[in-house]
Amino acid sequence: MATTPACLAKPLDVAAEKAAISRRLDTEYPQLDALYKDLHRHPELSHQEVRTAAKLAAEMRRLGFEVTEGVGGTGIVAILRNGTGPTVLVRTDLDALPMEEKTGLPYASKARQTWQGKLGPVAHSCGHDVHMATWIGTAAMLAASRERWNGTLMFAGQPGEEAGDGAQKMLDDGLFKRFGKPDFGFALHVAPAPAGAVMYKSGAVLSNYDDIEIRFNGRGGHGAMPAATIDPILQAARFIVEVQSVVSLQKDPLSPGIISIGAIQGGSAGNIIPDTAIINGTMRSFTPETRAVLRVGIERTAKAVADMAGAPPPVIKFSNSSTAVVNDATLTKSTAEIFSAAFGPAAIELPTPSPASEDYSAFIEAGVPSVYFYIGGTDPAKFTEAQAKGESLPVNHSPLFAPLPEPTIRTGTEAMTLAILGALAR
């Protein structure tokens, strides 16, 4: 059983440590900014992060870490041992999204890679480039202050977060067997909140997640002779509408749940009824009970619309599932106290979890008590102006999402370094 940080660390002089980190960052930040913009220009898709992983590996070796590449495919593990003490996992994600960037930034991505058999644009519209720059910044801060902490740092560069399977691939490749099981772990994510803010929450912070794929089967034919066909497009359309009744009427109204359909493929011409139509979507929830209700409801609705059409049964697949990210109560409490002391009112306790999902939960389920927290990335002036006007600003996965590098990277580095020092300080 992992020992809680409260039993391991001495009280941290947060103000003094933050001042020391800030002084180091005055020197290091230009390199972090350059790294961030290079990563932003050269994004890579899930399990294709070859250049990204090599660049981070080189940075970590420069800082004195022992680096192993190719863990779980394109993942990297960087170890820094500094005497007897706990082992801390510090995770960053490496991958980008198969979408076009429309920010107009001078360092905007023009990259293209193949995804699901199609060559298309790639962009860091989720903010993983911010995470990587912060990850390197934190490593630099801790490597430069070894006299202030004891233990082992395990910095993991995880591939395939957007695919939902990268954490598990690293575990299946023997991450904890080869490098030791961490006593606790930390990860962060940039959010569309004012840059300089640090946000945290005990308990569930991100949702359960499941990919959905349903193939509706029919009988193709001429669009002018519909009675001789069974229309799978109509089945898919009925399903997309009717499945929302599962959310509104069948689950507990006090337990959040989301079913989203993001893609539909079927047909080749307007006057041809095809044999099949395929829809893809996602399902999100926070409890096992709601997850089960949504899953059964999806299956029942898909079979019902096929039956209404007199069609063969649909083929239903749930995949790339991940469980809710649940922060450890003890570690969150001690980390929150550090954040409050360091950032004052900019340290914000979140009232509710986010319906977004991610596979850091695989590390938690493997027995690593963790804190997953957020940093703001939006220009504070633009955020305030948008709120006053009642307007929305671009969020993660928007082609216009453009975090403000400074102070976002600086704040993330400070927050992550302080959280780790709070657990490992001598």
N, C-alpha and C positions, 0 to 999 in steps of 0.2 A: 504494500500500500504506500502511495506517495505521501511524503511528509509535507504538511502545509507550510507555505512560506513564513507564516507568522511564527513558526517554531524555529526557523532557520536564520532569520536575518535580525540584525540589530537595527534600532531606529535610524532612519535616514534623515540627514540634514538636507531637506528637499531644496531649500532656497540656495544653499551653497552648491549643491550638485547641479542644479539647473544653471546657475551662473557659470560654473566650470564648463558644462556642455555647450552653453551659448558661446563662450570664448573659443572653444575648439571649432564650433560650427562656423565662426567668422572666417576661419582659415579653410575649412573643408567644404563649405557650401558651394563655391564656384565649381568644384569638381563634381559635386552631386547634381548641380543644375545641368552641367554638360552631359552627365550620364543620363539623366532623365530625358533630355531632349534627343539624345541619340537613340535611346530605347523607344521613345515616342515615334521617331522617324522610321524605325525598323521593327515594327510589331510582327509577331509570329503566332500562328494559330495553335490550338491545343495539340500537344505531342509532336509539334514541328518546331519547337523552341530551341533550335540548334545554336544559332548565333547568340541568342539571348543568354542561354545557359553558359556558353563559353565565355561571354563577356563578364558575367557575374562571377564565374569561377576564377577568372584572372584577377578580378578586383579583390576577392576574398583571399587568394594566395598572397597578393601584395600586402594585405593586412596581417598576414601571419597565420591564417587558418589552414588546417589540413583539409584539402578538398577532394571529394570523390564525385566524379561525374557519372552520368548514365544510370542513376538510381530511379527505378520505375519508368525507364524510357529516357526522357530528356531531363530528369530531375538532377539536382545537385545537393550534396550535403557538405557543409563546412563546419569543422570542429575546432574549438579553441579550449584547451584545458588549462586551468589555472588553480591548481591545488585541489584540496578535498572540499567537496560541497555538492549541492544539488546540480542536476542537469536541467537546462532550460531549452525548450524548443522555441525557435523563433521562425515563423513561416512567412514566406512571400509566395505569391502566385506569379507565374511567368507568362501566361498566354494572353492573347488578344482576341478580338471578335471578327467574324466574317462580315464586315460592313464597311461602308465608305465614310471617311471622315469629312466633315463639311465645316470645320472651324475656321478655315482660312489662316491658321497660324503659320508663321514662317517655318516652323519645324513640323508641319502637318505630315501625316503618313501618306505616301504614294504607293505603299507596298501592295503586292498581290500574291496570293497563294491559292492552292487548290483545296477546296472544302467540299466534301460530298460529291466529288467528281467534277466540280465546276471551278474554273479559275475566276477569282474575284478579289475585290479590295479587302484590306485588313486594317483595323484600327484599334488603338488602345482606348476605346470609348468607355471602358469600365473603370479605368484608373490603375490598372496593375503596374504601369510604369511608375506611378507615384509610390506604390508599395515597394517596388524594387529599389528605388532610390533611397527611400527611408530605411529599408533593410540594410543596404550598404552603409548608410550614415550611422545607423545604430551599431553595426559591427565596428566601424571606425572609432566611435566614441568609447565603446567597451574595451577594444584592444588598446586604446591609449590610456586607460585608467585601471589597469590590472591590479594596482595596489589597493583598489577600493572594493574588490569583490573576490570571492572564492567559488570555485565550481567549474562546470563545463557548459559551454555554449554549443548548442546544436542548431545551426542556421540551415533551414531546409528551403531550397528553391523548388517549389512544387509545380509540375507541369499539369496541364489539363484541368484547371479549375472550371473553366467554362464548359468543358465536356462532362464535368461532374464525377470524374473517375480518377483524377490524378493522385489524390491523397491515398486512395486505396491501392493504386498501383505501386506507390512507394512502400506502403506497408507490406504488400504482397512480395515485394522485392527484398524484404528483410530489413527494413529501415531500423526498427528497434532491436532486432536481433544482432544486426551488424554493428550498430553504433551506440547501443544502450537505450533503455527506455527512459524518457525524460520524466522528471518529477513534476513538472508543470510546463505550460506553454502559453505563448502569446501570438496574436495575429491582429492586424488592423485592416480597415478598409476606408478609402476616401469616400465622402458623401457630399451631396449638394447642400451643404450647410456652410456658414461663414468660415473662411480660412482662419485658422487660429483656434477654432473650437475643438474640444476633445469630448467625445460622447461615449457613455458606457451604460451597461445594464446588467444586473445579476439575473441568473436564470436564463430562460429562453430568449435569445436575441435574434435568431434567424429561423426560418420555417423548415418543416419537412418539404421534400421536393421529389416529384416523379415526372419523368417524361411520358407522354402519351402518344401512341401511334395507333390509328384505327384504319383498316382497309375495308371499305364497303364494296361488296361484290354485286354485280348486276349482269345484264345481258345487253351487249351493245347492238346498235342498229342505227337506222336513219332517223334523224330528228323529225321528219314528217310522218313517221310511222311509230309513234311512241307505244302503241298497244302491243307491238311485237318486241318490245324491249323491257328491261328492268333498269331503271335509272339510278345509278349509284351517286350521282351528283345531288339528286333530290334527297337521298338518304343522308348524305353528309350535311346538307343544309338543314334538314330537320333536326339532326343530332345537335348541331351547333347551337340552335335556338333552345331545344328542349332540355339539354343537359344543364342549363343554368337553373332549372327548377330544382335540381339536386342541391345546389348551393342555397337557394332561397327558401326551400320548403322541407328538405329532408335531413339536413344536418342541424345540430344544435345552434340556434341563432347567436348564442353567446360565445361560441367557439369559432374563430375565423377560419375560412376556407376559400380557396380560389381555384376555379377551373378556367384556363385561358387557352383558346385555340389560335395559333399563330400562323398556320400554313395549311393550305389545301391544294392538292394536285389532282387533276383529273381531266381527261379529254384532250383532243388535239385540234378540233375545229367546231365552230358553232352549230353545224348541222349534223354532227355525229354524237350519238349517245355512247359513252365509253363503257367498257366492261367493269372498270374499277375506278374508285376515287379514294385518295388517301388523305387523312387529316393528321396534323401534328399539333400537340399542345403540351401544356404543363399543368400540374396539380400541386397545390401548396396547402399546408395545414400546420397546426402546432401540436396536436395531440394524436396519439395512435387511434383513438376512437373516431375522430373526425376524418382522419386519413382513410380508415376502413369504410366509413359511410360514403365518402366521395368515390372511392374505387368501385364499390359495389354499384353505386348509382350510375357511374359511367358505363359499366358493363351492361347493366340492365337497360339503360336508355339506348345504347348502340344496338343491342339485340332486338329491342322493341321496334325501332324505326326500320330495321331490316325485315322484320316480320310483317310490318304494315305494308311494305312494298312487295311482299312475296319473294324476297331475295334470299340467297344463301346466307348463312350466318357470317357476320363480320369477323375479321381477325383483329384481336385487341392485344396490344403489347404495352406493358409498363416497364420502363428501363431507366438507367442512370439515376437511380433513387439515392437520396441522401436524407439523413435524419436532421432534426432541428439542431442548431448550434446552441448549446446550453452552457452558460458561463458558471464556473465554480463559485459558490457563494463566499467562501472564505477568501479566496484569491481576489475576487472582485472587490470585496470590502477593503482589503489592504491597499489594492491598487487605486481604488476610488479616493482614498484618503490622500494618497500621493498626488493624484491628479488635481484634487481640490486645492492642496497646498501650493502646487506649482502653477496652476492656471487660473485660480480664483473662479469668477463667474463664467469663464469660458469652459470650465469643466462642467458638463451637463449630464445629469442622470436621465436616461430615456424612460418615458412612462410606459411604453409598449414595445414589443418586439417588431421587427420588420418582416413583411411577407416575402422578402427576397430570401434566397437560399444559397448555400455553398457547401462544399465537401470538406471543409476543415473539421466538420463533425466526426469524420472518420478517425481523426487523431484523438478526439475526446472519447469516442466509443472504445478506442484501444486502451483507455485508462490514463489519459493525460489531463489532469485538471487544468483548465485554461481560462484566459480572458481574451475575448474577441471584442475589439472596440473600434470606434469610428473617429476619423479626423475630418473636419470641414475642409472643402477645397474650392469654395466659391468666393470670388471677390466680395469682401464684406460690403462695400459701397453699392455694388450691383444687387446684392442680396437685399439690402435695406430698401433700395429704390423699388425693386420688384414687389416686395411685401407691401409697400405704401400704395402701389398702383394696383395691387391684387393680381399681378401677373406671375406666370410660372417661368422658372429658369430651366435650362437643359439639365437633365438628370443622367445618371449612369445609363449607358447603352444608347443614349441619344447621339446622333452624328455630330451634334453641336456641343457635346460635353467637353469642357476645357478647363480643368483645374488650374488654379493660380499656383505656379510652382513655389513661389515664396510669398507667404510664410508656410504653405501647406507642408512641404517636405521638411522644413525646419521644425515645425510643431510636431509632426509625426516622429521625427528622430528624437526630439526631446522627450516626448511622452513614452515612447517605447523604451528608450534607454533608462529613464527614471523608473519605469515599472519593473524592469529587470534588476536594476540596482537595488530597488526596494526589497527584492527577494534574496539577493546574493550579497548585499553589502556586508563588509567585515564589522 
